[in-house]
Amino acid sequence: MAKADYYELLGCAKSASADELKKAYRKLAMKYHPDRNPGDQEAEHKFKEINEAYDVLRDDQKRAAYDRFGHAAFEGGGGGRPGGFEFSFGGGGFADIFDEMFGEFMGGGRRQGGGGGGRGADLRYNLEVSLDEAFKGSNATIRVPTSVACDGCRGTGAEGGSQPVTCSTCSGVGKIRAQQGFFTIERTCPACHGAGRVIKDPCHACGGAGRVRKEKTLQVSIPAGVEDGTRIRLAGEGEAGLRGAQPGDLYIFLAIAPHRFFQREGANIHCRVPIAMTTAALGGSVDVPTIDGGRTKITVPPGIQSGHQFRLRGKGMSVLRSPARGDMFVQAMIETPVNLTKRQQDLLREFEKAGGKEQTHPESEGFFAKVKEFFEDLKD
């Protein structure tokens, strides 16, 4: 069965702003929330659909991918896992969305895993690679300043192997209730921050946080064919969570450094090659470099002009997760000779006096003939 359009699920136009999407989602989420529709399977299914839709459309990168490719953009989990790393758009699922928007009304948010502390923060690392590395793929070693689990307490936050005890404020529930008129409001316990447990004897090394600051060294596998702006996700390599909670993720953003010969355009590359005037006039051949480190010979036909392009099929960039390659385009740039000797100047003058410009320089002769006609028409 085909999946419903995300914009139609939320009742919004494709051009809807982020605020419009959020208002539409909030209205529908309150309407179809399982707590308001106990036992209603249809409402539960609808609730899951609108949360899935909003999870995609609220994220600029996910939304751009959906607008371009539809549901196919997220088939297979949002990307492959080359080298153990995931190419993905991130996101935490609809449960995180609902907690974010309605947490204060529906109980103050979900409890975290592990030791009950907050999940570790996601980290960003900017990595520049050369065009050659993007073509071949490579392994990079990076050093990331982050928070890691404390060795002294093994991430528990408690000193000497002691264990956290039940929070006396919330009796281990992680939430407290307050009566306001006819309403009962649940909020996260301020004493244990929703963990349900507190540490009586905090670790001296980490102060009870269960994590310490440290620079972590990681190996990153960069697959062949990556483009500028590619994001690589290293799951669980972000900051350690509080007191054994789930760690965050590390996102590596790639930037491709400029190359001295080549300019990239998707899977294709372009190269401008200077050609001597005599070679351009008489014909010949030139050797040009290729991105794979080799060289190839190009046959130059007589009378070639600046801007002429040669297409070398299969000599371009690698394509991500594919054995295919793009093409290479070589643009001819005819070089006018400089620093001529007197003999060379005399030869060129003899060539000019020999006449026949209509045959040897048809473009320039044709252009100036049209210019002459243009000024004559103005006089008339």
N, C-alpha and C positions, 0 to 999 in steps of 0.2 A: 504494500500500500504506500502510495506516494506521501511524503511528509508535507504538511501544510506550510504555506508561506509564512515566514516569521512576522512580516509586517501586517498581514491579514489577521494573524492570531492576536496581535496587540491592537488591531483596529486603527493602525496609523499608516500614513502615506510613506512612500520610500524616502521622501525629502524631510521627514519629521526630525525635529531637533532632539537633542539629548533630553531636555526637560520634558518635551511632549511624550517621548517614549517612557520616561520614568513615571509620569502621571498616569499614562494608560496602563502601565504594568501594575502600579500600586492599586489602582481601582479594581483591576481584574483579579489580582492576587488576594485581595481582601474578600472578593466575592466568592472565589472558588477554593479558599483555604480549607483543608480537611477538617480543622476544628469547627468550622461553620457548617460543614456538610458531612457529618459523621455517617460512614457507611455508604456514601454516594460514590460509586466507582467512576461514574462519568465525570463528576466534579474533580475527583482526584487526578484523572487522566488529563483533564483540561488544565489543572493547576501545574502539572509537570510540563505540559506543552508551552504554556506562557512563560514559565521560568526558564526553560531551555531557549526560547526565543529571545528573552531579555538578556540572558547571559551572553549571547552572541552580539546583539545589537547595541549593548551598552559599551562594548569595547571597540574603539576606533579601528584597530587592526582586524579584529574578527569581522566587524561590520563591512569593511572594505573588501575583505575576501568573500564574504557572503554575497555582497552586491555584484561581484564579478563572476563568481563561480556557482552561486547557489549552495545547496546542501552538499554538493560534491566537494566543496572546500574543506569539509570536516570529516570526510569518509576516512576510515582507518585511524581515527583518533587524532586527527589534526596534523598528521605528518609521520614520517618514518622515524627510525631510530638508528641512523648510521653511526657505527663506532660506539654504540652505547649511549649516545646523546639524542635528545628529542628535539626535532624542529616543530615548534608548536606556537600557539597564540596565547598560552597561559590561561588564567581564569580559574575560579574556584568552585564553579557549579552553582546551581540555583539556591542551595541551602545557604551559601555565603551571602547571596544577594538578598534573600529574605531576611536573614539576621541583620544585615546592614541597614535595611530600610525599616524593619518593624521590630527590631530587637527589644527596644524599650517597652513596646506594647505587648509583645508576646513572651516576655520572660527574661529579657536582658541578654540574649545571645546564648549560643551553644557553649558547652564546656569543651575545652581542648583536650586532646589526647595526651598520652604520656603522663607526666607528673602533674598535669592540671594547669601548668603555666601557659602563657601565650605562645602561639606558634612563632617560630623564628622569622625574621624579616627576609624578604627576597632581596637579592643583591644584583647590581648591574656592573658589568665589566666591559670596557671598550677595548677592542683588540684590532690593531691594524695589521693587515697581511698584504704581501705583494701580489701583483697580478699573476706571477709565476706560481705562487703558492695556491692561489685560487684555482689555477688551471690544473695543477697536479694533485692538490690536496696536501696536507701536511699535519704535523703534530707540533703543538706549541705548549710551552711551559709557562704558566702564569702564577703570580703570587698575589693572593687576595687577602687584604686585612679584614678579618671577620671575627665573629664570636664562635667559640667551639666549646664542647662539653668539658666541664671542669674535671681534671684527672683526680683531684683530691677527694671529691665526693661522688665521682662517677655520674655527674649531672643531676644528682638529687637535690643539691643545695644544703644538705644536712651534714653536720660535722661528725667525724668519727664513726661513720656507718649507721648513725641513728636514723630513724624514719620520721617523716612528717606525721603529725597527729591531727585528729579530726578538729575542724574549726568549731570553736564554741559559739561563734556568732550565728552561724547558719546550720549548725549540727551536721555538717558534712554535705548539705544539699547544694551549696554553691550559690544559693539565691535567698533573698529575704523578701518577705511580703509586707506591704504597708496598706492599711485600710484608709481610703479617702472617700468618705460618704458612702455611696452605693457601690463604689468600685474598689477592687482589690488589685494592687499593682505589684508585680514582681520585678525585682531588680537584682543585678549581680551583687553578690556579697562584697562589701568594701574591705573586709578583713582578709579574705583569702582570694579575692578577685575571681571568684567562680570556680576555684580549684576544689573546694570542699575540705582542704587540709592546709595546715600552716606548719611552719618549721620553728620549733622551739630553740634549737641549738644550730644556728646557721654556720655554714662552712666558712672558715677564715679566709680561704683562698679566693672564693668568689662572692662572699658576702651573702650567701643564701640564694643567689640567682641560678646556680647550677651551670654557669657558663663564664668563660673568661675571654678577653681579647687576645687574638693571636693571628699571625700571618700564616695563611695556609697555601701550600704549593700544590698545584693541580696540573695534570696533563690534559690538554684539549685536542681532540681529533677534529681536524677541519677537512670535510669531504671535498673532493674535486667538484668544481662547478658552482661554488657559492658565489653569491652576488653581494654588492655593496648594500649594507643594511640587514643582511641575514641575521636572524637571532637564533642562538643555540641555547637550549635549556639543559642545565645540569641539575637534575632533581636531587634535592636533599643536600646540595652543596652551598646553600645560603647560610644565614646565621642560625646557630643552634637555638632551639626553643628554651624557654624558661623552665628550669627544673625538669629536664627530660622530655619536654613537649616536642612536637614534630618540628624538624628544622625547615627553614625556608629553601627556596631554590635560587640558583645562580643563573642569570641570563647574560650571555656573552653576545655583544653586538659587534658585528664585523664591519670594518671599513677597508676598502680596497685602495691601496696607495697608487698614485699615478705612475705610469710606466714611461720609460724614456723613448720607446718606439711606438707602442700600441695604444690605441684608445678603444675602450670596450663599449659595445652597444648590445646589451642582452647576451646572446650566445655568440654574436659576431664580433670580430675585431677589425679595426681600420689602421692602416699604416700609410703614411705619406713618404714617397721615395723620390729623391731628386734624380733627374736623368739629364745627362749632358746634352747640350744643344745638338752636337754632331750626331750622337746616338739617336736622338729623337728625329733628326732629319733623315739620316741614312738607314736607320734600323739597327738592331743588334740585340743584346740580351743583358740583363742585370740580375745579380743575386740578391735576394731579400731574406731577412731573418724570419723565422716562424716562432710562435709562442711555445712550441715544444722543445726549443733549443736548437733546432736544425736550421737549414736554409733551403730555399727553392729558387730555381732559375725561371725568370720570366722573359719571354720573347717579345721584344719591342718592335712593332711594325714601323716602317718608314712613315714619316709625317705625323707622328703622334703629337697630340696637343696636351697642354696642362689641364688637369682635371679628369683625364681619361682614367677609368677604373678597370682594374683586372680583378676578377673574382676567382678565388682559390677555394674550391669546395672542400669542406671537411678539415680546413686548416685553422678554424676558429677555436673558441673556448670549449671546454668540457661542459656538458649539461648535467646538472645535479641529478643523481640517482638514475642516470641513463648512459648507455654506451655511445650515444650520438655526440657529435661535435658540430659547432657552428661553422660559418664560413669566414674567410679572411678577404678583405677588400683592400687592394693596393691602389693608391691614388698617385698618378704620375704628376710630378712637379718639374717642368722643364726649366733647367738652370741656364741663365744667360751668362756667358763667359765674362770674367773680370780679369784685370791686370794683364791685358793683351800686350804682346810685343809689337814692335813696329811692323814686322813682317806679317803678323796675324791681322793687324788692322788693315794693311794694304790688301790682303787677300779678301777680306770682307768687303772692302770698297770695290774691288774688282767684281765680286759677286753681285753687289748692288748695281753697278754700272751695266752688267750684262743684261739687265731688264728681265722681263717676263714675270713681273710681280703678280699678274692675274693668275698665273699657274702656281707660283711658289708660295704666295701669301693670299689665298682667296678670301679668307675671313676679313683681314684688315682692309684689303682693297674694296671688298663689298661694303664694309661698314662706312668707309670714308666716301664712297660713291653715294650712299644714301644720305650722308650728312650734307654733301654738296647739293643734292636734290632738295633737301629740306630748306636750306638757306635760299635757293633759287625760288622756291614756292613762296617764301616769305616776301621776297622782293615783288613778286607778281601781285 
